[in-house]
Amino acid sequence: MKPVHHLIVAAVISIHVALQAESAQLPDQITLPPLIDVTGKEHAIEKGEPVVLAWTARDCPMAKVYAPRLRELAADMMPRGVQFFLIDSSSDATPEKLRATAEGEVPLICDEHGVLARLVGARSTTDAVLLDGDLRVAYRGAVDDQYGYRRDAGQGPATYRKNAPARQFLSDAVNAVLAGQPVTTAATDPMGCLLEWTPAPAAAMDTPVFYGDVEKIFRAHCIDCHQSGGYAPFSLVPYENARRHARMIAEVVDERRMPPWSASPAYGHFSNDPSLAAADIERIKQWVDAGTAAGDVANALPPLPPRPQWDIGKPDVVFETEPADVVAEGQMPYRYVRIPTHMTEDHWVDATQIISTSPQVVHHVLIFIEDTAPAPAGAIRPWTPGFDEFSLLEGSKPGEALNWIGRMSPYISKDLAVGGGGGLNGSFATTLAAGRGMVYPPGRAKLLPAGATIVMQIHYTPDGTPHQSKTMLGLHFAKQPPTEPVDSRSIATVAFEIPPGDPAHVVTATKVMPRDATLLSLRPHMHLRGKSFRYIAEFPDGHQEILLDVPKWDFEWQVEYVLAKPRLLPKGTRLRAIATYDNSKDNPNNPDPTKDVFFGLQSTEEMMIGYFEVVWHDEPKSASLDLPAQAPKL
């Protein structure tokens, strides 16, 4: 071991200690470009799974002794859902040179010009950077403490080598992130060889340009709405469109008004989160401040294909309403359209999408199922909980139940009778942001029973121009029954009164899980006085967990928050929804701060509904369930 030890000493003495000790300033989130390994395979880095970027080098002694350890860690972590990459930023590294050193299934990335190292602040050949499921830096530093040197030795670097590591920094950090726990040691000093890379070509590290830089950010986070035929007011392609709106773009992303996303990053990870990382926002602002240069068109991304009518692919069946006359001004009552399916067999639906000929005046559509026939011979239908209408009176004081029932009487025979609860007991499908479809992963689907009638509840919001509006529901059928039938339910109450002028009136409703359930998504619903919304799981063992926090409710952007990793809710778990309302004059959306506000269907009234999607389990499930996510089709 002595020769290797001497090599480590020699290498370490050559390191610029001051630079090595100085902590790099990292953004809150890192947006990584697709990583292309030395075999030419592209690896897309997306939210939902932790990412380890572990630096290495062929000619650094410290990196050499850690190379086997990194491969052992990768072999342990990758099957547990961690994306693990080895990075070589050496000045002479090329994919051709590194290809001969690639071993096993761990992707090896050639970081020419140190672009990736600069992006994440890596400075050493033994740096390890861990990004959590939201691509936030959870840990940066050494792999462990087995090899290193003492910076305070008084005679320059003094190396050490232990028989075994006493602290497993990287492994402990990964385990904490996977368990949803805080990382106790978030930064250490990686003691390797200082990274030295060749100067990058001017375009690689120069002022941001559109092609090859800003365009990638827009394509990843914005283009779903901002394209021809999209729901946004303008397209971000081609370049001229983006340039014309550049200053506004810089403003709305800097204020985090766009992309629209209301969930607090402090709680939960969601597969459909389009939020921009701080580094991306800064990049866009730099591009605008520098004059919105186009750059080399040769670096342009491939043109977008025409947006299809159906994101979910060709539906197996489409249910369509007759056109409705939407007035230019005022309010319109909810429209209910019943469409018999005339189906003689049960069908399992693995994708849904609702589209409209005039999406600008359709606030939302809920789909319910009525008039189902008995199960056909041999068909097996999943268990679902019954609907307790009296649960909607949660929060009422003793002796007040009849008063609240009387107040609800205008809705009981019509609206609440629809689909067994009229939206207060869940729904079969709903509209999603930008008209996207919901596509369930293999093994999950919703039951459309034989003989069912589709009921569409359509809420129109006039926009100053009269419209004729037609709504269509597209369904795609699964090839076989699912292993995990999906059910949509809600937590709701109608027993609330919001006093005039109250800036923070709190309303709470709960639902106890009658069986073990896997939680898939959450969708708060309030109207114009909504201020904030939170879901809390109160588990049978007494501990609580905030599943979703929406600190600034936005009536115009009501989002289905799809869990990146579905959460097991054991039987007896109390799912609590907490809604806060602002009925004060300081709420710019408030129709009238002088009025008491009660439950009602119109936007000038209020609702308190916390929708959720689950899979109910017949048998108790393990708390270590590792489940695939679902996501809207993008």
N, C-alpha and C positions, 0 to 999 in steps of 0.2 A: 504493500500500500504506500510505501514511502515515496516512490517516484511520482505517483498521482498527487500526493499531498504537496510535494514541492511544486508541481505544476500549478496547483490551486493557489499557492502562495504567490508565485510569480504573476499569475493572471490577475489576482486580486489587487496586488500592489499597483498595477497599472490603471486601476479604476480611479476616476475623479471622485473622491469621497464626498465632496460638498454637493455635487450634483446628484449623487446616488442617494444621499440622505434626505434631500429635499423632496417633499411630497408633491406629486403632480396634482394640479387643479383639474378635477374631473367634473363634467356636467352631471346633473341629477340622473339623466338617462342617456344611454348610448344607442344611437341608431347605426347598426352595422350594415354595410352593403352585403350582398350575397358573397360568400367566401368560396373561392375556386381553389380546390386542392391541387397538389402537384400532378395528379392523374388527370386533371381536367374536369373533375366532377364539381358541379355547383351546389352549394349548401345555402339555402335561404334561411336567414335568421329571423324568426318571428317570435312575438310574445307568446307566453304560455309555458315555456320550459326554460330552466336555468341554462346558462351558457358559461363554460369555462374556456378561457383563452390562456394557454400555458406556453410561455416562450421557451425556446430551446436554441441550440446552435451546435454546429458540427465541430467547431474548434475551440470551444470554451470548456475548460476542465470542469468547472462547477456544473455547467449544463450537462456534461457527459455523465457525471455521477448521478444526476437526477433523472436522466432519460428513462431508465427502467422503472423508477418510481412513478413517473408520469403515466407510463403505459399501464402500470398496475392500477393506478387511480382511475384511468379512463375505462379499463375493463370492468371496474366496480361501479362506476357512476353512469355510464351510458345505458345499461339495461334499466336503470332507475329513472330514466327520462331526462338525463342531463346531456346537453350538446357539448361535446368536448373536442377542442381543436388544439393541435400543436402549431406554434407559429415560429417561423424563422425569419428574423429581420436583418440577418447578416448582410454586410455591404456587398459581398460577392455572391449572395444567394440567387439562384435562378431555379425555375421549376425543373429544368433538365438536370441540374446538379443534385437537387434534393430528391428527385424521383428515386434514385438508387438507394437512398437512406430510409425511405418510407417503409414502415413495418406494420403489419396487422391491419386492423380496421379503423385506427384512429386517423382522422384526416390531418394531413400535414399541409400547412399553408405557407407559401412563399410570399413574404411581405416585402416586395421590392420597394425601395425608397422609404421604408419605415412608415408608410401611410397609416397602417392599422395601429402600429405602436404609438404614433403621435395621437391618434384619435382617442385611445383609451389611457394614455399617459404611461405606457410601459417604458422602462429605461434599462432593464437588466435582462440578461439571457435566462434568468430563472424567475422572472416576474410571472405571477399568476393573477388573472383578473376574473372574478366571478360576477356575472350579471344574474339578477333574479328573474322571475317570470315576466316582469315588466321592463326588463332590460335596464334596471337601475343597478349601479355598482354596489354590490353587497360586500365584496371583499377585494382587497388588492394587496399583494405582497408575496411572501415566501410560501413555498409548498409546506415546509415544516421546519423544525429547528435542528435537524441532524447535522447539516453542514453550514458553515458560515465563517464569519470573522468578527472580532470585537472592534468596534469603532473607537472605543474609549481606552484602548490599550496603552496609549501614550507614545507608542513607537510606530505608528502607522497601523495598517490592518494586520490583525493576527488571526489566522484561520483556526477553525476547530472542526473536529469530526467526532460525533458521538456514535456509540454502538447502535443506538436506535433513537428515533426522535422521541422527545418528551412531549411535544405538542404538535398535533396534526392540524395546522392552521387551515389549509385548504379543505381538507376532508371534513373538519368540524363545521366550517362555514357552509359547505354544500349540504351537509346533513340538517343544519338549522333551516336553510332556505326550503328544503324539501318538506320539512316538518311545519313550515309556516311560522317558525320562531325567529326572533332577532338574532343576528350574528353578534356574538359577544366580543370577538376580536375582529374588527372590520379592516384593519390595516397593519401590516408589519413591514419590515425592511427586507426586501429580496436581495440576497447577497450573491449576485452573479457577476458576469462581465458586463461592463457598460455597453449598451447597444451603440453601434456605429453603422450608420447607413450612408449610402451614396446620396448626394444631393438629388432631390426630386426634380424632374423637369418642371419648367416654370408653370405649366398649366396644372400640374398635380397639386401644388400647394399654394397656388396663386389666389387672387380674388375669385370668389365664386362666380360661375357662369351658369347659364341655363342648361345647355346640353351637357350631359354627363355629370351634372351636379344637382342643381335645383329641380330640374325636371324629374329626377329620381324621387325626390321628396314628395313632389306633387303626385306622382304616379302611385306612390305607396300609400298616401294618406288622404288625398283630396279628389282623385279623378273619378271615384265611384259616383259622385254627384256632379262634379264640375267637368262634364263632357257633353258633347252633342247628344241631345235626347235625355240628359240627366235631369235631376230635380233641382239643381242649383241654377241661379239666374244667369250664369255665364260659364263658358268652358275655359279650361286652362290649357287647352291645346288648340292650335299650334302655339309656338313661342309668342307670336304677336298678341294673342289673346292674353297671355299671362303678363306680358310687358305692359299692356294698357291698364291692367288692374293692379300693378305691382305695389304701389304705395298703400292701397287699401289692404292688400294681402298682408303686407308687413305689419300693418296696424292690428288687424284682427287676429293674426297668429301671436303677435307679441302680447296682446291682452287675453289670449287663450279663449277668444270667442269662437274661433274656428281652429281645427275641426270640432264640431259640436260633441261635447262629452262632459257630462255633469258629475260623474262619480268622483269622489275623493280618492286620490291615489294611496291614501293611508290604509284603506281597507279593501281587500279582495283583489283578485286578478281576473280580467274578463277578456275573452278571446276576440271580441269585436271592438276593443278600445282603439280608436283611430288617433289618439293624442300624439302630438309632436313632441319629441325630445327637446330639451333646452338647446342642445347643439344644433338641431335642425332649424329651430326658430332663429338662432343667431346667424346661421348660414343664409337664411332667406333675407334677413335684415341687411346683412353685409352685401348681398347681391343687389338689393334695392339701393342702398346707400352708394354703391360703387357705379351705379348707372345702368343696371339690368342688362349686362352684356350677354349676348347670345352664346358665344363660344363657337367651337367647331361643330358644325352640323353633322359631321361624320360620327360624332359621339351621341347622336340623338337615339332615343329608344325607338323600338319598332312602332309604327302607327297603331293606334287602337283600332280593333275591329269594330264595326257598327254594333251598337248596343242592342242585344236581342230584346224582343218584347217580353220574353220570360227568362229571368235569371236562372230558374230551376231546370231549364231545358224544356222540351216539349211536354206539356202536361198530358196526363192520361185522360183527364176530363176537365172541362171548363164550365162553370156555372156563371151565368151572365144576367144582370138586371136589365129591365127596360130603362130607357133614358129618363132621368128626373130633371125637372126644371128647377134650377137653383137660382134664387132671387139675387139681385145685386146687393141688397142691403138688408139689415135686420137679422132676426134669428129664424132658424128653421127647426121644427121638431125633429127628433130622431126619426129616420126612415127605417121601417122594417120591411124586408122583402123575403118572402118565403118561396123556396124553390125545391120542389120534390126531386129526390135523386132517382127514384124509380129503380133502385138497385135491389136485386134479389139475393145478393150475397154480401157478407161482410168484406170490407176492403181495409187494408192498412196503408196509411198515408205517411210517406217518408219525406215529403217536401210540399210546402204550401207557398203560395204567393197571391197577393191581392193587388190588382192594378186598377187604375181609373183613367177614363178619357179626359178628366179634368182634375188632376191631383192637387192643383193649387187651392181648391175649395173643399177637399175632403180631409177633414181633420183626422178622423180615424174610422176604421171599420172593424167591428167585432163579428166573428162567425160563431153561431151556436148550432147545436144539433137537436132536433125535436123528432117526435113521432117515430121512434125506432121500432122495428119489428122484432119479434122474438128471435133469438139466435137460431140460425139455420142448423139443421142436423149436423153434428160433428164439429160445429164451430165452438171455439173456446174464447170467451170474452174476459178481459181482465177485471179484477176487482177495482172499484172506485168507491170513495167514501160518499155517504149520503149528505144531503144539504140540510142543515139546520137553520131554518129561517130566523129563529129567535136569536141566533148568534149575531145577527145584524144589529141587535139592540145593545151590544156591548158598550158600556160607558154610561148607560142610562141609570138614573138614580131609582131607588125603591119607589114603587108606586107610579112611575112615569111611563111604563111600557105601553099602556093603552094610548097615552098621548102621542107617543112616537108612531104607533101603528096607525092612528088616525091621520097623522101628518103624511104618512106614506101611502095612504089609501088611493091617491090619484095614480100611483105607479104599480100597485099590487096586481091588478087584473090584467094590465097590458104589458108594461115594461119588465117587471120582475117575473112574470110568467114565462118570458121568453127563455128557452134553453135552461129552465130550472134555476133561475136566479138573475137573469138579465145582466150578466156581467159581474154581479156580486158573488158569483160562485164559479168564476173562471170562464173560459171560452175555448172554442175549438181552434181558432186561428185569429190572427190580428194583423193589421198593417204594421210594417216596420219602416224605419227611417230610410229615405231615398227609394222607397218602393221595393226594397230587397225582398228576396224570398228566404224562408227558413228551411234549411236542409238538415235533416237529422243524420247523424253518422250511422253506419251499418249496424243493425241490431236494434235500432230504436225507430218507433213509428207510432202514430195515433190511429185509433180505431174509428172508421166511418161505418157505422152499423147498417145492415140491410134495412131497407125501407125508410131510411132517414130523410128528414126534410132539412135542407140548409136554410138557416135564418141569418140574413145579413142585417146588422144594426149599423147604419151609416150616419155619421155626424158631419153635416156640412157647415162650413164657415164662409159665408158670402164675402167676396173680395172687391165689391164695387162694380162688378161686371156680371151680367146674367150668363148662366151656362146651362147647357144640357149635359148632364153627367151620367155616365154609365160605368158600373163597377163589375169587375170580373174576378172570380176566384179560380185559380188553377191548382189542381192537385196532381201529385205524382204518386203512384202506388208502388209499394214495396213488392219485391218478387216473392217474399215469403213472410210469414208472421214474425214479428220481432221477438227477441229474447228479453227486451226491456220496453214494455209499452209505456208511452209518455202520456201524462195527464196534466191538464192545466187547472189550477185552482186559485182562490184568492182569499186574502184576509181583508175583511171590510166591516165597517159599521156605518149606520145611518143616524145614530143617536148622538148628534153633536149640534151645538149652537156656537157660532163664532161671534163674539160681541163686537159692536161697532168700535172702530179705532184700535182694536187689539193688534199689536205688531207681532206677537209670537204666541198664538193660541195652539196648544198641543192636543192632538187627538190620537188615541192609541187603540189598536185592535190586535187580537191574537188568534192563533190557530195552533192546536195541539196535534202533533202527528199521531194518527191512530195506528200506524204501522211504521216500520223502518222505511225510510224514503231517501232516494238520491236526488238532491236538489240540482237542477240544471240551469235555471235562469230566474231572474227577478225583474219585475216591471212595475214601478210605482205609477199611480194615477191620481192626479188632483186637477183642479182647474186654476183660474186666474189668481186666486189668493194663495195658492200653494207657495211655500217658502223653502221647506226642506223636507227630506224623507229619509228614513233609516230603517233597515231590517236588522233585527238582532235575533240570534238563535240562543235560547236558554236550554241547555242540555240537561238530561236527567241527572248527571253527576254534580250539577250545581254551577258549572262554569258557563260563561257567556262569551259569545263571539259576534262582533259586528260583521255582518255579511256584505252590506252595501250601505254607503253613506252618500247621499246626494245633498250637499250643503246649500246649493243654489238651484232650486227647482226652476225649470224652464218649460212653460206650458207648450211652447212651439216645438220642443224637441223631447218627446217622450220616448225613451229608449228601452229596449229589451236588453238587460245586462246579462250576457251569457257567460257563465262561470268557465274560466279556462280549465279548471279542474273541478268537476262536480263534487259536491259536498254531501257526505252521509249525514242524515238527520235521524238518529235512532228513535224508535217508538217512545212517545212521551216528551219529545223535544217540543218546546213552546216557541213557535215562530212569531215574533212580535214586530209589528209595523208601527212606526212612530212618525206621524205627519205633523208638520208645523205650518200654520197659516198666518199671513200678514194681511189683516183687514184695516190697516192704517192708511192715512193719506200719503205716507212715504212710499207705498207700493204703487209704482207707475201703472201696473196692470189692473189695479183695483177698480171695478166698475162703480162702486159707491161705498166709501168707508163709513157712511153714517148708518148703514143697515146691519141688522142681525142677519147672519148667513146660515142656511140650513142645507141639508142634502138636497140635491136636485140634478136633473140631467143636463141643463143648460150651463154654458161656461160661466154665466153670471152667478150661478149657484155653486155648490161645492160637492166634491166626492172625496171619499177616503178609501182607496182600494190599493192593496198590495198584491199584485198578481205574482204567481210563482208556478214553475213547471217542475214536475217530479216524476220519478219512476217509483211506484210502490212495490215493496218486496213482500213475498209470501213468508219468507224465512228471515230471521235476523241476519244482518250482514256485518262483516268485519269492519272495524273502524279504519283499517288500513287499505280500504278499497282504493284501487288505482283505476280511474275511469276515464274514458276518452271524452273530449269536449265536443260540444256542438257549436255551430256558428252560423250566422246568416250567410247566405251565398253572396259573395262579393264579385 
